[in-house]
């Protein structure tokens, strides 16, 4: 058995098979206590040869044997190995489930080595599905546990993958230093697989940072190891990098052949396949073969879509595009360069709000063979609005301005340059007094970057729907500072709504929210935890909101009646308006764990986002009068995911959520004005704007409520 495992480690699979077969025969003949270990060895060999069905059967035998014989360490090994099978079959969410179970069991045993393996493999799978934060956390702990266990090879391996995760987030300084540390350690070990993985990571970082000579050097070293037969596992990754280097050197014919060899390999991992397809497309574009390039771009996007569609966990479908958005970016740039801005807009919209759209799709929608054609100008006409669609690109960003008359696009600075100003302004705006404040400089810069190019196409007093991207998801455009004729916030010029995609807006334009004037009001809860003290102004806000609805048409869940089960059993789909007056939490690591804080019911007092999405709504407006209702984590293409997203996903036509903490002092006044305007027939966007302006334009010159901190956290999101 050990001889077979040694041969497998050296990737001498025929010799490994012979030894393990002999071990199996002997173990069976003497009913050995090592039967489970031998089956584990068989599964490992099949796994390394990518024979996933055979490997899965072997590991399930191991798991049954370990449970029967109460061999806990072997059980952990089998659980992790089944995770490896799922990973090989590209069932990434299933793999994470297996590794999570293995990790939990390993921790009860205090097995550092098993913990390290489970954590490291979880980290790799998280990176594939675009959940880089979880990947980073898992890999940092994995390499630490491996170090404590004295497993140098495992520690190097997880360090290498950690460097790759940093690189995927464009944190190149951290990526390079981590990868160099791993390389130094790897050269002291006789593990060619880890060494080539490290060299491949360093090549990718060098390419991303423009150090082409370094990239070529590392790639040459990796290929030499692989061509000498010392490692077979890293060949595809090294080949993709080699193709990228050839393309950089304008050796286009060689680069094409290199990428095509990866695409033709049926055993190559799918993420490498879509990378090869996208890089082949870019190479063909550089050669002037636009038709071939577009075909490969389309294939790349189709491959990405197929893998994403195979994920069962919604949280991973949310994050998935973060690992592939750069290839949409390349496709958008390709179309812009060929003066096809409308086609570029269609590709950009393809990446938007996929999870939201899939969750809202009816059976009839799913039965349609092709999605309806995108007609943004007709959409702008129906909505009586100007649409601002942003694309934040690595090398160049774009803005499409869609009016009923025409669609125009503008080139904007690259994403990194815009993001720096957005991050700075998000902090500054919370302390600003007014638009003439000394801290308004970033607000002016953002207006100049994001709105000024389109100024002539946005009439004063018009309705504007913003479709943001990346860092712009957490920015309230109403707070941008217009410099002329005197500094003022943009909210004073236009009525703003935020939307996720043109496709979903198309649904909203023909949707039919309920016409009933009915209210489900939830709040003024009992204190459920020391972390969530009573809100002194909650009773006042409840009174003001309920006063706009006749008694027979309102249902109020207050005090100890305001529980999660009471909300879920109250048929929320019957109500035109839902309003929550309570605390809220926004989970950054697991956004679907964001929650409305309600009264205690047993040990539970949270209405989770994951439960909200399971109960269909047809509300014209849901208002979350709570802190961070919009969420704190943005996903590529999907936007901020939290409570607002959950209510949109449940079917609400409009949702008001907060981008930051909400003041208990000012909110009752703002909500009173909001519902007063709604009762006079105003639409939600206009009513919310009027409510905000009532604070901003307060007749009391000493009113602190004029500050953006009080009126600007609330944002209106358009649903389906």
N, C-alpha and C positions, 0 to 999 in steps of 0.2 A: 504493500500500500504506500509506504513512504517513498519507495523507489519510483512508483508511478507518479506521485505528487511532485517529486523532484524533476522528473522528465517533463511533466506538464508545465512546471515553472519555467523550464528552459524552452518551452514551446516545441518540444519534441513529442508530438501528439501520438504518433504510431507506437512509439516505445511506451508511452504512458498508458495507452489502451491495453497493451499486452500485459504490463505489470498489474494493473488494476483488475483485469479479467482474472488473472491467476489468484489475486487476493480474494476476489469474490467467490471463486470456486472453493478455495480453502476454508474461508470463513463459513460458508454454507455447510460444508462437509462436517465441520466440528461444532456447529452452532455457537460460533464465537461471540463473546461479548462485544467484539469490535464490528459486528455486522452494521451497526449504524454509522460508524466511522468510515467503513469501506464504501457504503452507499453514498456518504458525503463526498468521498474522493471521486466516485463515479460521476456524481452530479457536477462537481467542480470541473472535471475534464470535459464533460458535454457542454457545460456553460462556456468554457474558454474556446470551444469550437463552434459556438453559436448554435448549438443544437438545443434550442430552448424547451421544446416539448419533452425531450428525453431528460434534460436536466431537471425540469419541474417535477417529473414523475419520481426521479431519484430523491430529490429533496423532500418530497412529501412522504416517501418511505422513511427517510431519516426522522422527520418530525413525528410520525406515528410511533416509530421505535423509541425515540427519546421520551415521549409522553408515557409510553407503556413501561419503560424501564426507569423512569424518573431520573433521566440524565439531563439535568437542567442546562449545563453548558452546551451540550449537543443540541438541545432545543433552540437555544439562542442562535447557534451557528446555522441551523436549518431555516429559522425565520429570516435571518439576514440573507441567506442564499436564495430563498424564494423572492426576496426583494430584488436580488441581482437578476433573477430570471425575468421578473416584471420589467425591470429597467432595460434589459436586453430586448424585450418585446416592445419597448417604447410605450409601456403603460406606466407613465411616470408617477401619476397620482397613486396608483395601486402600489408601486414600489415604495413610495413614501409611507404608506400605511403599514407595509410589512416591516420597514426599518424602524418605524415608531414603536411597533409592538416588540421588536427585538431589543430596542433601546430600553424600554420599560422593564423587560425581563432581565437584561444585563445589569441594570442598576440595582435590582433586588439582590443580585448575586455579587455585586461589587466587582464585576469584571471590567477593568479599565480597557483591556484590549478589545473586548466585544463592544463596549460603549463607543470606543474610537471608530471602529468599523461602521457601526450603525449611523453614527453622527456624520461621518465623512460621506457615506453613500447618500444619506438624506440631503446633505449639502449639494452634492453634484446634481441630484434630481431637482432640487429647488432652483438651481441655476438654469436648468434646461427649460423649466416652466416660467422663468422670468421673475421668480421671487428672490431677488438678489439679497434682500435684507436677511431673510431666513437662511439662505445659503451661506452668507458670511458668518452669521452666528453659529451655525452648525459646524462649519469648517474650522473656525477658530477654536471651538471646544474640542473638536476631533483631534486636531494636531496637538493640543495641550494634553489630552488624555493619552495619546500615543507616546508623547514624550515622557509622561509619568510612568507609563508601562514599560519604557525602555525599548519601544518598537520604532527604531530610527527610520526604517523603510516606510512604514505607515505615516509617520510624522512628515516626512519629505513629500509623500504623495498628496497629503491633504494641504500642505503648504502650497504645492504647485497649483492645485485646484482653487485655493483661496486667491492666489495671484490672478488666476483667470477670471474670478468673480470681480475682483477690483478692476481689472481691465474692461470687463463688460460694462461697468459703471463709469468708465473713462477716468478712473482714479489711477492714472498711469504711474505716478511717483510711488505710491504704495504697491502697485502691482509689480513694478520693476524691482524694488528692493526685496519684496517677498520672494519673487521668482529667483533672484540672484542668490538669496540665502538658501533656497531649496536646491539650486544647482550645486553650490559648494558642498552641501551635505550629500547630495546624490552621487557625486564623483567619488565619495568614499565608500559607497555601497555597490554590491554586485547585483544591481537591479536595473536591467536595461529598459524595461517598460517605464519605470518611474523617470529614468534619465531622459528618454525620448519625450515623455510628456512634458517634462520641465523645459527641454530645449524648444519644443513646439510653442509652449506658452511664451517664452522669451522672444521667439520669432514674431509672434502675433503682436506683442507689446512694442517691439522695435518697429514693426510696420506701421502701427497706429501712431507712433510718435515721430515718424519720418526718418528713422535711423536704418536706412535700407542695407547698408553694409553689414551692420550687426544682424539684421534679420536674415540675410543670406548666409552669414557665418553659422548661426545657430541652426538654420535649416539644413545646411550641408552636413553638420555633425549628426543631426537626427537621421537624415537619409542614409548616411554611411552605416550607422548602427543597424538600420532596418535592412539595407541591401546585403549586409554581411550575415543576415539571418538571426541576429541576436534579439530582435524584437519584431513582431508582426502586428501588434495591436495598434501602434501609433502611425502606421503607414498612411492611412487615409488623411489624417490631420496634417501630416508632413507634406503630403502631396498637394492638398489645397493651398497650403502656405507657399509651396514651390511655385504653383500656378500664379499666385498673387505677385510674387517677386518677378516672375517672367513678364507679367503684364506691366508692372512698373517699369521694367527695362525695355518696354515696347516690343518684346518678343511675342507678338500676339499669336502667331501660328502655334508656337510651342505651348503658350498658356492655354489656348483652346483645347489642345490635345490632352493637356494635364487635367483640366477640369472635367473633360468628357470621360476620362478614365475613371474618375471618382463617381460620376453620375451613372456610369455603366456597371459599377460594382453593386450587385444586388445585396451584398452583405453590409454595405456601409451604413453607419448610423444616419437616420433621417436628418438630424440637424446639420450634419456635414453635407448631406445631399443638397438641401436647399441653399446652403452657403455656396457650394460649387455651382449650382444653377444660377444664382444671382451674380457671382463673380464672372461666370462665363458670359452672362448678359452684358455686364459692364465692359468686358474685353471686346465682345462683338460690337458694342456701341463705339468703343474707341477706334475700331477698324472701319467704322462707317457702315456696318451691316445692321441697320436699324430694324429690319424685319426680323432677322434671326434673334437680335437682342430682345425685342419685345416678346417673342415667343418664350425665351428662357426666363425673362422676368415673370411672365404669366405662370410658367411652370413652378417657379420658386414660390410664388404667392399661393398657388394651389397646394403645394406640398405643405407649406406652413399651416394653411387652413385645415387640411386633412388631419394633421397631427393634433392641432388644437381641438378639433371636433371629437377626437377620441378620448379627451379628458372627461372624467366623470364629475370631478369636484369643481363646483362653480368658482371657488377662490383661485384655482389654478387656471381656469379659462380667463379669469380677470387679469391675471399677471402675465399670461403667456406671451403676448406681443412684445413685452419689454425685452425679450431675448431675440426678437426678430424684426423689430421696428426699423433697424438700419437698412434692411433690404427694401422695405416700402419707401424709405427715404431715397435710396438709390434709384428706384423706379420713378418716383416723382421728379427727381432731378433730370433723369433721362428724358422724360416727356416735356419738361419745361425747356430743356436745351433744344428740343426739336420743335419748339414753338407750338406746342399742343397743351396749352394751360388748362383747357377744359377737361381733357383726358387725365391730366395730372390731378385735377380736383376730384375726379371720380375715383382714382386709385387712393388718394388720401382719405376719402370718405369710406372706402372699403375697410380701412383699419379702425374706424371709429365705432365705439359703443356696441361691439359685437355681442358681448354677454347680455347687455341690456336689450338689444334687439331680439336676440334668440329667446330670451325669457318672455318677451311680450308677444312673440309671434303666435298667431292662431293656427289651428290645423289647416285652414284654407291657405294661409300664408306659406306654411311649410310644404304644401302640395304643389305650389307654383314652381314650374321648372326653372324659371329665370326671374330675378328680381325686376321690379318695374324700372323703366328708364329714369335717370336722374334729370329733372327739369327745374333747376334752381331758380330761374327767372320767374317761371310761373308760380313757384312756391313763394318767392318774395312778394309777388303780386297778391296771392291769396292771403298772405299774412300781413300785408300792408306794412312791410318792414324792409330794412336794409340788413342783409346778412353779412357778417364778417367772419370768414372761415380762415383760421390760422394753422400754419404748418411750421413747426419748429424743427429745422434741419441741422444736421451736424456741420455742414459747410455753408449752408444758406437757408434762410427761412422765407416763407411766402405768406402773403395775405391775399385771399380772393374776396373782392367786394361784389356782392350780388344784389342788384336792384331789379325792379320789374322791367327796366329797359335794357340792361346789359350786365355782363359779368366781366370784371376787370381784375387783373392780378398785379401785385406789387412785390418786389424783392425786399426782404428785410434782413437785418443782421443775423448772424448764425445764433443758434440756440444758446450757446455758452455765454455770449455777450449779453443777450437779453436776460438770461437767468440771473446773472450777477446783480443787475439793477432791480429785478423783481424781488429777490431775496432781501436786498437792502431796504426796499420800499415797504415790504410786508412788516418789517420791524418799525420803520419810521412812522408809518401812517397811524399806528396805534397811539402815538403821543402827540400827533399834530393838533393844533388848535383850529386852523382853517387853511384855505388854499394859499394864503399869503405867508404862511408859516415859513420860517427859515429852513425847515426840513422838507419842503415841498419839491426840492430839486429833482429827486428821483421820480416823483410823480410827473413832473414836466418832461423828463427824459423819456419815460415810458409812453407818454402821450405822443411825443415826437416820433418815437420808434414805431408804435403800434397803430396809431389813429391818424396822425397828421397826413401820411401819404394818401389816405382815403377821404380826407376832410371835405373835398368838393362834391363827393358823392353821397354825403350824409347831411341832408337838410336840417337846419335848426328845428328842434321840437319833434323830430321824427322818432319812429320806433326802430330800435336796433336789436338784433339778435346776434349774440357773440357765440361763436363755436371755438373755444380755446384749445390749446394743446400744451402738453408737458407742464412746464412751470407756470404757465398762464392759468391753469385750472384753479390755483389758489389765490388768484388776483381778482379783486373787485374792480372792474373797469370803471365803475361809477366814481371811484376816488382818484382817477387820473386827473392831473391838473392841466387845464387848458390855459395857456399863457395870455391869450388876447380876448377881448380888449383889456381886461385886467384878470389876474389869476383867479380861476374858479374851478370847482369840481365839475367833471363831465356830466354828472347826473343833472346839472342845471340846464343842459342843452338837449338831452335825449332821454328816452325811456328804454331801459335795458332789460333784456332777458338773456339767460345763459342756456345753451342747448348742447346736446352731445353729438349729433350727426345730422346731416341733411336728410338721410333716409328716415330717421325717427321724426324729424320735423314734418316730413311728407305725411306720415301717419297722423300727426297731431292736427294737420291742416284739414283732414277729412274726418277726424274723430268726433265723437259725440258725448261729451261729459253730461252727467245727469243735470236736469234743469231744476230739480227740487232745491228749495232753500232749507236744507237740513244740516244739522251739526252734531258731530260726536266730539265732545269736549272732555279731555283727560288731563288731570293735574291736581295741584295743591295736595300732594301726596303726604302721607305720614312719613316721618324720617325713618329711612330704612337702614342707614349706615352713618357712622360718624363722618365719613368722607362726603356725604351729601346732606348737608344741613337744610332745614326748612327754608323756603324762599319767602321772605316777608311780604313781597308784593304779589305773590301768586294768587291769593284770594281776590285781590283787586282786578288783576288781569282776567281771571275767570269770569268775574261779574261783568266786566266791560264786554267781553266777547259774547257771552250768552245773551246779553241784552238785545243783540241784533237778530235773534232768532225766536220765533213764537214757541211757546212752551211745548206744544204737541210735536214740534219738529226738531227737538233737540234731545240728546241723551247725554247726561253728565256723569262721568266717573270721577269721583272726588274722594279725598281722604282714604279711608281703608278700603273703599270700593274700587279705587284706581289701581288695579292689579293687571298683570300681563294676561292672565287667563280671562279676566273680565273684558279686556279689549278684544282678544281673539274670539270670544264667544258673543260679542255684541253685533255681529254681522256688519263689520265696518264698510263693506261694499255698498250698503244702503245709503250712505251719507254723501252729501255733496261737498261738505267741508269737514276736515278733521283738524283739531287743534290740540297741541300738547303743551302744557305749562308745567315744566318740571326740569330736573337735571338731565343731561345727556352725557354719554361717554363716547369717545372716538378711539377705537383701537387701531394703532398704526401697524402693528405686526399682523393682525387678523381683522381686517375691516368689517367682515361680516359678524364679528363679535361686538361691534359697536352697539350701544343699547340706550333705550329710553329708561330712566330710573323711575320706578313706580313703587307703590306700597308693598310691604313684605307679605309674602304668601308662603308659609313654611320657611324655607331657607332662600327662596327665590324672590328677587325684586327687580329683575331686568326683563325688558321686552327687547330681544335681540334682533338685529337686522336680518339674520338668517331666518328668523320666524316671521318677520314682517313680509318677506318676499313670498311666503307660502300662502298668503291670504289675499285674494284678488280684491282690488279696489277699482272704483270708477269715479273717484272724487275729483271735482273741479280743482280743489286746492287742499293740500296738506301743509299745515304750518307747524314747524318744530321750533317752539320758542324755548330753545335750550342751547347750551354752549356746544360749539363744534359740530352742529348738526349736519354740516356738509361733509364731515370727515377730514382726516389729516393726511391721508395717503392717496396719491394720484398714480394711476396706472396708465402706461402708454396706450393711447387710443380710447381708454374707458373713462378717464377723468377721475375726480375725487370719489372714492367709494366709502360710504358710511350710511347714516340714516336717510339722508336725502335720496341717495342712489337706491336704497332699499324700497322706499315708498314709490319712486318712479318705476322700479322693477315690478312692483306689485300692481301697477296700472294707473297710478295717479296722473292726472293731466298736467298739474303744476305742483311744485313743492317749494316751500320757502325754508331754507336752512341757513345756519350761521357758519361763517368761515373762521370765527374765533370766539372768545368768551363773550357771553351776552350779559348786559347789565340789568339786574333785577329792578333798578331804579327807573330806567327810561323805557323799558320794554312795554309796560302796560299802556303808556301814552301812545307809543308807536302803533301797537296793535289796535287800540281804540280807533285811531284815525284810519288804519287799514280797513277795518270792517265797516267803518262809516262810509268810506268810499265804495266798498263792494256793495253795500246796501243801496247805494245810489246808482248802481248799474255799471260801475267801472270794472274793467277787466283786472285780473290780479297784478299785471305788470304796472299799470297806471296807478292802481290803488297803493301798491307798495312804494312806488316813487313818491306819490303825494304824502304818504306817511313819513317817509324819510325827510322830505323837504320841509315838513312841518317842524321837525327838530332842527334841521340845518338853518332854517329861516326864522327861528324863534324870535318873537318880539322882545324877549328879555335878553339884553346884550351880555348879561353875566351868566346865561345858561351854559352849563358844561355840556349839555346835550347837543350843542352845535358841532362838537368834535366827531370826526369820523368813527372813533372808537364806539360811539353809542348808536349811530344810525347805519353805519356801513357793513356790519358783520352779516346782516341778512341779505341773502341772494335768492333770486327767483330762478328756478330750473324748469324748463319746459319738458314735458314728457311726451307720451304717445297720444 
